[in-house]
Amino acid sequence: MNSRYLKILSLGILVIPFILALTSLASTGTCDYPSAAVPSWLSLGSNSWMLTAATLVGLQSVPGVALYYAGLSKKKYAVNSALMVFYAFSIVLVVWMIAGYNFGFGKVTVDINGYGIFGTPLPAWPGSYEASQTIYGPTNSMLNIPTSTYIFFQFVFAAITPVLLAGGVLERMNFKAWMVFVPFWSLLVYSPVAYWLFAGGWLNQLGAVDFSGGYVIHVDAGIGALAAALAVGPRLASDRKLEAHSLPLILAGAGLIWLGWDGFNGGDPGGATIDAAIAVLNTNIATAVSAVTWMLMDMTFFKKPTLVGATSGAITGLVAITPAAGYINGLYAIFIGIASGIIPWLALYKLEPKLKVDDTLGVFSTHGIAGIVGGLLTGVFADPSVTTYIDPGLRGALYGDWYQLGIQAFAAAVVVGYDFVITFGLLKLIGLFIPLRAPPETLQIGDYAMHGEVAYSDLLATLPAEQKPTVEKIEEEQSKKEEDK
C-alpha cells in the first residue's frame, strides 16, 4: 500500500472522533429541543465523552486490529485476516442487540443467594428503553447517560474480544466455521463474564474488580485463542512461522489501537470524570514503558530492537494497565508497564513453544498472560487516594488489603476455566457439522481460494494455472458488478 496514502488514511481516521467531540460540545445549546430530549438526569458532557470514547474503541477494531493483523499475517492471508476481524465486529452488534447486551448488563435472571449469575437474554430495543436513563446489572447501577449510549459503548468492548481472539487461529481456520463460532462465543462466553465483572455480578459482589476489561476482554480473548488454536489445529507446516508482510500496516494498526485505548479505559467510569482523566494518563504511561521494556528484552536476547516487538510491547502494556487504569497512581503504572514488557515476552518466547499449540500471533501471551498480570497487580497496587474517585474503599495489598489480591487471583482462575471449557467445547460441537480447518489445497493458495480476491495483484501470478483468473474472466466479473449496480 502506498505509504503516503496510508498516512493520509490514518490521519483522517484519527481526526474523526475529535470532530465528533467538538460537534457534540458545540451543540450544548438545547433550548430548541423538546424537553424530553434533555431530561434532568442527562449530563451533556458525559454523554458527549461516552459517544466519543465508544467511537475511539470501535476504531481500535476496524480499522486498528484489522490493519495490525493483516500486516502481521503472510501476504497471501492479508484479506482473510482483515475479513475475520470485520465480520466479527459486524455480527457481534447483531447478537448484542438481540440478546447479548441484556444477558451481560440486564436484569438478573439467575441468582444464587443474592449473587447475580446471569442477566436476561432479551432484545435491547423495546419501547422507549433506548432513550431511558442507563440502569444496568443486578444492583440497578445508574449512569447519567442514555441507555442507547451505554449499549453502544459496551458493544465495542464486546466486539473487540473475538476480534482479538482471531489472532490465535489466523492462516488456517475455515471462514464458515468462524462465522458460526463468533456469535455463539460472544453470547455464551463474553456476556456472562461481563455480567460477573462489569455489571455487578457475583465476582464483583465478592470484591473482584476489573476496571476496563483485563479479564473480561483480554483474558477471555487470550484463553479463547489458546483453546481455539488447540481445537482447530495447527497451520500448514510451511506456514508455521510469523512472517509479517507489511510493517507500515502494523504501525498504522498499532497507532490506532494505542490512541483508541484512551476511549477504552477513559470511558469506563461512565462519564467525563476525574477518574477518566487519571485512567487515560495511566494508560499511556504503562504503554510507553512496556514498549521500551519489550524492545530492551529483544535487544538483550535477540541483539536487535524490532518494530514488531515494540508494537507487541505497547499492546501488552495497554492490556496489563486495563484492569488497573483508574485504581492506581502513575508510579504504579510504570511498574505495570515494566512487568507487562517482561512477563508476556517470556510467555511468548519461552512458555508458548513448550505448549506446542499453534497460536498464530501469540494472543495467549500478549492478551491472556498480560491481562492476568494486570489483574493481579491491581490487587497489589490499588491506591485509596485514587479509588476514592471511582470506588471508595478499594485498596490493594500494599495498602493492607491482601484479600483484594486473593479475590483477583480467584476471578482470574474462574475466567480462565470457564472460557477454556466453553470455547473448546463450542468449537468441537461446530466441528461436527462444519470443518474447523480450511482444506490444505485452499491454504496453499490463501486469499484467492478463500475469498476470490487478493490484497496484492502480484499474488495472482503465483496461482496454479487452473486457479489463475484470465483477463476475460476478470472483465466478465467487472461487467457483471456494473450490471448489478
Solvent accessible surface area in square Angstrom, and as a share of the most:
residue,aa,sasa,rsa
1,M,117,0.52
2,N,102,0.52
3,S,64,0.41
4,R,182,0.67
5,Y,122,0.46
6,L,9,0.05
7,K,146,0.62
8,I,107,0.54
9,L,62,0.31
10,S,20,0.13
11,L,115,0.57
12,G,35,0.34
13,I,19,0.10
14,L,47,0.24
15,V,60,0.35
16,I,84,0.43
17,P,0,0.00
18,F,119,0.49
19,I,95,0.48
20,L,82,0.41
21,A,23,0.18
22,L,121,0.60
23,T,77,0.45
24,S,36,0.23
25,L,98,0.49
26,A,90,0.69
27,S,58,0.38
28,T,65,0.38
29,G,59,0.57
30,T,34,0.20
31,C,125,0.75
32,D,135,0.70
33,Y,120,0.46
34,P,93,0.58
35,S,99,0.64
36,A,91,0.70
37,A,47,0.37
38,V,47,0.27
39,P,37,0.24
40,S,121,0.78
41,W,68,0.24
42,L,29,0.15
43,S,29,0.19
44,L,64,0.32
45,G,34,0.33
46,S,11,0.07
47,N,25,0.13
48,S,12,0.08
49,W,58,0.21
50,M,0,0.00
51,L,75,0.37
52,T,5,0.03
53,A,0,0.00
54,A,0,0.00
55,T,32,0.18
56,L,11,0.05
57,V,0,0.00
58,G,9,0.09
59,L,26,0.13
60,Q,0,0.00
61,S,0,0.00
62,V,38,0.22
63,P,25,0.16
64,G,0,0.00
65,V,1,0.01
66,A,12,0.10
67,L,24,0.12
68,Y,13,0.05
69,Y,8,0.03
70,A,8,0.06
71,G,0,0.00
72,L,9,0.05
73,S,0,0.00
74,K,14,0.06
75,K,73,0.31
76,K,40,0.17
77,Y,0,0.00
78,A,5,0.04
79,V,27,0.15
80,N,1,0.01
81,S,0,0.00
82,A,31,0.24
83,L,58,0.29
84,M,0,0.00
85,V,0,0.00
86,F,111,0.46
87,Y,35,0.13
88,A,0,0.00
89,F,43,0.18
90,S,53,0.34
91,I,38,0.19
92,V,0,0.00
93,L,68,0.34
94,V,77,0.45
95,V,20,0.11
96,W,2,0.01
97,M,42,0.19
98,I,91,0.46
99,A,12,0.10
100,G,1,0.01
101,Y,1,0.00
102,N,16,0.08
103,F,27,0.11
104,G,0,0.00
105,F,1,0.01
106,G,8,0.08
107,K,159,0.68
108,V,56,0.32
109,T,70,0.41
110,V,65,0.37
111,D,76,0.39
112,I,106,0.54
113,N,142,0.73
114,G,53,0.51
115,Y,87,0.33
116,G,1,0.01
117,I,27,0.14
118,F,54,0.23
119,G,0,0.00
120,T,33,0.19
121,P,65,0.41
122,L,103,0.51
123,P,48,0.30
124,A,0,0.00
125,W,125,0.44
126,P,78,0.49
127,G,82,0.79
128,S,89,0.57
129,Y,65,0.25
130,E,64,0.29
131,A,71,0.55
132,S,45,0.29
133,Q,39,0.17
134,T,0,0.00
135,I,84,0.43
136,Y,32,0.12
137,G,2,0.02
138,P,30,0.19
139,T,85,0.49
140,N,91,0.47
141,S,39,0.25
142,M,116,0.52
143,L,33,0.17
144,N,61,0.31
145,I,0,0.00
146,P,20,0.13
147,T,3,0.02
148,S,51,0.33
149,T,5,0.03
150,Y,13,0.05
151,I,8,0.04
152,F,76,0.32
153,F,2,0.01
154,Q,9,0.04
155,F,3,0.01
156,V,1,0.01
157,F,2,0.01
158,A,0,0.00
159,A,0,0.00
160,I,1,0.01
161,T,0,0.00
162,P,0,0.00
163,V,0,0.00
164,L,8,0.04
165,L,0,0.00
166,A,0,0.00
167,G,0,0.00
168,G,0,0.00
169,V,0,0.00
170,L,0,0.00
171,E,3,0.01
172,R,0,0.00
173,M,3,0.01
174,N,25,0.13
175,F,37,0.15
176,K,141,0.60
177,A,0,0.00
178,W,0,0.00
179,M,81,0.36
180,V,51,0.29
181,F,1,0.00
182,V,0,0.00
183,P,25,0.16
184,F,105,0.44
185,W,0,0.00
186,S,1,0.01
187,L,44,0.22
188,L,73,0.36
189,V,0,0.00
190,Y,0,0.00
191,S,0,0.00
192,P,2,0.01
193,V,0,0.00
194,A,0,0.00
195,Y,0,0.00
196,W,12,0.04
197,L,5,0.02
198,F,28,0.12
199,A,1,0.01
200,G,16,0.15
201,G,0,0.00
202,W,50,0.17
203,L,0,0.00
204,N,38,0.20
205,Q,71,0.32
206,L,55,0.28
207,G,27,0.25
208,A,0,0.00
209,V,16,0.09
210,D,7,0.04
211,F,4,0.02
212,S,0,0.00
213,G,0,0.00
214,G,0,0.00
215,Y,1,0.00
216,V,0,0.00
217,I,0,0.00
218,H,0,0.00
219,V,0,0.00
220,D,0,0.00
221,A,0,0.00
222,G,0,0.00
223,I,7,0.04
224,G,0,0.00
225,A,0,0.00
226,L,26,0.13
227,A,0,0.00
228,A,1,0.01
229,A,2,0.02
230,L,90,0.45
231,A,10,0.08
232,V,9,0.05
233,G,16,0.16
234,P,62,0.39
235,R,12,0.05
236,L,21,0.10
237,A,82,0.63
238,S,89,0.57
239,D,7,0.04
240,R,120,0.44
241,K,139,0.59
242,L,81,0.40
243,E,84,0.38
244,A,34,0.26
245,H,50,0.22
246,S,16,0.10
247,L,85,0.42
248,P,67,0.42
249,L,11,0.05
250,I,0,0.00
251,L,100,0.50
252,A,15,0.12
253,G,0,0.00
254,A,10,0.08
255,G,30,0.28
256,L,5,0.02
257,I,6,0.03
258,W,72,0.25
259,L,82,0.41
260,G,3,0.03
261,W,3,0.01
262,D,28,0.15
263,G,0,0.00
264,F,0,0.00
265,N,0,0.00
266,G,0,0.00
267,G,0,0.00
268,D,42,0.22
269,P,17,0.11
270,G,3,0.03
271,G,3,0.02
272,A,65,0.51
273,T,62,0.36
274,I,107,0.54
275,D,0,0.00
276,A,7,0.06
277,A,67,0.52
278,I,40,0.20
279,A,0,0.00
280,V,39,0.22
281,L,112,0.56
282,N,3,0.02
283,T,0,0.00
284,N,41,0.21
285,I,44,0.22
286,A,0,0.00
287,T,0,0.00
288,A,43,0.33
289,V,36,0.21
290,S,0,0.00
291,A,13,0.10
292,V,83,0.48
293,T,17,0.10
294,W,1,0.00
295,M,63,0.28
296,L,101,0.50
297,M,26,0.12
298,D,4,0.02
299,M,87,0.39
300,T,84,0.49
301,F,94,0.39
302,F,102,0.42
303,K,156,0.66
304,K,143,0.61
305,P,64,0.40
306,T,67,0.39
307,L,60,0.30
308,V,35,0.20
309,G,5,0.05
310,A,18,0.14
311,T,8,0.05
312,S,16,0.10
313,G,0,0.00
314,A,7,0.06
315,I,10,0.05
316,T,0,0.00
317,G,0,0.00
318,L,1,0.01
319,V,0,0.00
320,A,0,0.00
321,I,0,0.00
322,T,0,0.00
323,P,0,0.00
324,A,0,0.00
325,A,0,0.00
326,G,0,0.00
327,Y,17,0.06
328,I,0,0.00
329,N,45,0.23
330,G,27,0.26
331,L,101,0.50
332,Y,27,0.10
333,A,0,0.00
334,I,66,0.34
335,F,86,0.36
336,I,0,0.00
337,G,0,0.00
338,I,73,0.37
339,A,19,0.15
340,S,0,0.00
341,G,0,0.00
342,I,59,0.30
343,I,75,0.38
344,P,0,0.00
345,W,1,0.00
346,L,69,0.34
347,A,7,0.06
348,L,39,0.19
349,Y,83,0.32
350,K,100,0.42
351,L,72,0.36
352,E,16,0.07
353,P,81,0.51
354,K,157,0.67
355,L,69,0.34
356,K,179,0.76
357,V,28,0.16
358,D,21,0.11
359,D,13,0.07
360,T,9,0.05
361,L,26,0.13
362,G,3,0.03
363,V,2,0.01
364,F,18,0.07
365,S,0,0.00
366,T,12,0.07
367,H,9,0.04
368,G,0,0.00
369,I,28,0.14
370,A,0,0.00
371,G,0,0.00
372,I,38,0.19
373,V,15,0.08
374,G,0,0.00
375,G,0,0.00
376,L,56,0.28
377,L,37,0.18
378,T,0,0.00
379,G,0,0.00
380,V,30,0.17
381,F,20,0.08
382,A,0,0.00
383,D,9,0.05
384,P,50,0.32
385,S,75,0.48
386,V,12,0.07
387,T,0,0.00
388,T,71,0.41
389,Y,110,0.42
390,I,59,0.30
391,D,51,0.27
392,P,100,0.63
393,G,63,0.61
394,L,14,0.07
395,R,98,0.36
396,G,0,0.00
397,A,5,0.04
398,L,103,0.51
399,Y,77,0.29
400,G,52,0.50
401,D,33,0.17
402,W,175,0.61
403,Y,126,0.48
404,Q,9,0.04
405,L,45,0.23
406,G,41,0.39
407,I,12,0.06
408,Q,0,0.00
409,A,46,0.36
410,F,92,0.39
411,A,0,0.00
412,A,7,0.06
413,A,65,0.51
414,V,31,0.18
415,V,0,0.00
416,V,45,0.26
417,G,35,0.34
418,Y,53,0.20
419,D,0,0.00
420,F,62,0.26
421,V,102,0.59
422,I,51,0.26
423,T,0,0.00
424,F,60,0.25
425,G,37,0.36
426,L,18,0.09
427,L,0,0.00
428,K,95,0.40
429,L,98,0.49
430,I,11,0.06
431,G,32,0.31
432,L,135,0.67
433,F,159,0.66
434,I,43,0.22
435,P,92,0.58
436,L,18,0.09
437,R,68,0.25
438,A,6,0.05
439,P,64,0.40
440,P,72,0.45
441,E,115,0.52
442,T,25,0.15
443,L,0,0.00
444,Q,113,0.50
445,I,28,0.14
446,G,0,0.00
447,D,1,0.01
448,Y,32,0.12
449,A,38,0.30
450,M,40,0.18
451,H,45,0.20
452,G,48,0.46
453,E,94,0.42
454,V,35,0.20
455,A,48,0.37
456,Y,44,0.17
457,S,92,0.59
458,D,81,0.42
459,L,23,0.12
460,L,46,0.23
461,A,75,0.58
462,T,103,0.60
463,L,12,0.06
464,P,54,0.34
465,A,91,0.70
466,E,147,0.66
467,Q,65,0.29
468,K,92,0.39
469,P,20,0.13
470,T,76,0.44
471,V,103,0.59
472,E,124,0.56
473,K,94,0.40
474,I,62,0.32
475,E,99,0.44
476,E,122,0.55
477,E,79,0.36
478,Q,100,0.45
479,S,51,0.33
480,K,132,0.56
481,K,131,0.56
482,E,125,0.56
483,E,138,0.62
484,D,111,0.57
485,K,205,0.87
